Amino acid sequence: TIIQIDTDVCEQYGIKMPVAESNAHEKLFIETKSVLITHMTDNIYQKFRHKIIFAISIHSIECWLLPLYFTSKAKRAKSLNCCETLNQELRKKDFTIDCANKKTNIYQRICREIQSKKQLEMMAESNQSFQYFLNQLAPLF
């Protein structure tokens, strides 16, 4: 089971956005995961924890996709306003993401661009939270 959440909504769940510091993303990931776990009953989490993968994107899942479309290190590593940034490139392909009303089929279309494990690893080099996600998948392969 994959539990996915974007941290741009974390304050709705009682998680304070950390101040800008060197390990802010790591702290936010850990705190968000902890809060998600507390929302599960103990017996459910204990019984299934080995089957739960946390896909916690900092601050939105679109940030994970930026390396597919940008070569600039700064744009590939963005963690704010990623949907709008991604749409800059998607417009060239004649489609965009409705950032307020996200549709699964758009993400399926974007993910078709991912062709290899090496490409996933390249994407993770630019985004720490994507790397955390891939690390959880590694034992499955």
C-alpha positions as CSV (number, residue, x, y, z in Angstrom):
1,T,0.0,0.0,0.0
2,I,1.3,3.4,-1.0
3,I,0.2,6.4,1.1
4,Q,0.9,9.6,-0.8
5,I,0.6,13.1,0.5
6,D,2.0,16.5,-0.6
7,T,3.4,18.5,2.3
8,D,2.0,21.7,1.0
9,V,-1.2,20.6,2.9
10,C,0.7,19.4,6.0
11,E,-0.4,22.3,8.2
12,Q,-4.0,21.0,7.8
13,Y,-2.8,17.9,9.6
14,G,-1.1,19.7,12.5
15,I,2.4,19.6,11.0
16,K,4.3,22.9,11.2
17,M,6.3,23.8,8.2
18,P,9.9,23.9,9.3
19,V,12.0,27.0,8.8
20,A,14.5,27.1,6.0
21,E,17.4,25.0,7.3
22,S,19.8,22.5,5.8
23,N,17.7,19.5,6.8
24,A,14.2,21.0,6.6
25,H,13.0,18.5,4.0
26,E,14.2,15.5,6.0
27,K,12.5,16.9,9.2
28,L,9.3,17.5,7.3
29,F,9.4,14.0,5.8
30,I,9.9,12.4,9.1
31,E,7.3,14.4,10.9
32,T,4.7,13.9,8.2
33,K,5.3,10.1,8.2
34,S,5.0,10.1,12.0
35,V,1.6,12.0,11.9
36,L,0.3,9.6,9.2
37,I,1.2,6.7,11.4
38,T,-0.5,8.2,14.4
39,H,-3.7,8.4,12.3
40,M,-3.7,4.6,11.9
41,T,-4.8,2.3,14.6
42,D,-1.9,0.6,16.3
43,N,-2.9,-2.9,15.4
44,I,-3.3,-1.9,11.7
45,Y,0.1,-0.2,11.5
46,Q,1.9,-3.0,13.4
47,K,0.2,-5.7,11.3
48,F,0.9,-4.0,7.9
49,R,3.9,-1.7,8.4
50,H,6.1,-3.9,6.2
51,K,3.6,-3.4,3.4
52,I,3.2,0.4,3.7
53,I,5.2,2.7,1.5
54,F,5.1,6.4,2.2
55,A,5.2,8.7,-0.8
56,I,5.6,12.0,0.9
57,S,6.4,14.7,-1.6
58,I,7.9,18.0,-0.5
59,H,5.9,20.1,-1.2
60,S,4.1,18.7,-4.2
61,I,4.4,15.6,-6.3
62,E,5.0,17.8,-9.4
63,C,8.4,18.5,-7.9
64,W,9.3,14.9,-8.4
65,L,8.6,15.3,-12.1
66,L,10.6,18.4,-12.8
67,P,13.8,16.5,-13.7
68,L,11.9,14.9,-16.7
69,Y,11.6,18.3,-18.3
70,F,14.4,20.6,-17.1
71,T,18.1,20.4,-17.3
72,S,18.8,23.4,-15.0
73,K,19.9,22.2,-11.6
74,A,17.9,24.9,-9.9
75,K,14.6,24.0,-11.6
76,R,15.1,20.3,-11.2
77,A,15.5,20.8,-7.4
78,K,12.6,23.2,-6.8
79,S,10.3,22.4,-4.0
80,L,7.8,25.4,-4.3
81,N,5.4,26.3,-7.1
82,C,6.3,23.1,-8.9
83,C,3.0,22.6,-10.6
84,E,3.2,26.0,-12.3
85,T,6.9,25.4,-13.2
86,L,6.0,22.0,-14.7
87,N,3.2,23.5,-16.7
88,Q,5.7,25.8,-18.4
89,E,7.1,22.8,-20.2
90,L,3.9,20.8,-20.5
91,R,2.3,23.7,-22.5
92,K,4.9,22.9,-25.2
93,K,3.3,19.4,-25.4
94,D,-0.2,20.9,-25.6
95,F,-1.4,19.9,-22.2
96,T,-1.1,21.1,-18.6
97,I,-2.0,20.1,-15.1
98,D,-4.9,21.8,-13.4
99,C,-3.1,22.5,-10.2
100,A,-6.3,22.9,-8.2
101,N,-8.1,19.8,-9.6
102,K,-5.5,17.2,-10.4
103,K,-6.5,14.3,-12.7
104,T,-4.9,10.9,-12.7
105,N,-4.8,10.6,-16.5
106,I,-2.4,13.6,-16.8
107,Y,0.0,12.0,-14.4
108,Q,-0.2,8.7,-16.3
109,R,0.7,10.6,-19.5
110,I,3.6,12.3,-17.8
111,C,5.0,9.1,-16.3
112,R,5.1,7.5,-19.7
113,E,8.2,9.6,-20.1
114,I,10.0,7.5,-17.5
115,Q,11.8,4.8,-19.4
116,S,14.3,3.3,-17.1
117,K,15.5,2.7,-13.5
118,K,18.5,4.9,-14.4
119,Q,16.1,7.7,-15.2
120,L,14.3,7.3,-11.9
121,E,17.6,7.5,-10.1
122,M,18.5,10.7,-12.0
123,M,15.2,12.2,-10.9
124,A,15.9,11.2,-7.3
125,E,19.3,13.0,-7.4
126,S,17.4,16.3,-7.6
127,N,14.7,15.6,-5.0
128,Q,15.4,14.2,-1.6
129,S,11.8,13.1,-0.9
130,F,11.6,11.2,-4.2
131,Q,14.8,9.5,-3.1
132,Y,13.2,8.5,0.2
133,F,10.3,7.0,-1.8
134,L,12.6,5.0,-4.1
135,N,14.6,3.8,-1.1
136,Q,11.4,2.2,0.2
137,L,10.9,0.5,-3.1
138,A,14.4,-0.9,-3.4
139,P,13.8,-4.1,-1.3
140,L,10.9,-5.0,-3.6
141,F,13.2,-5.5,-6.6
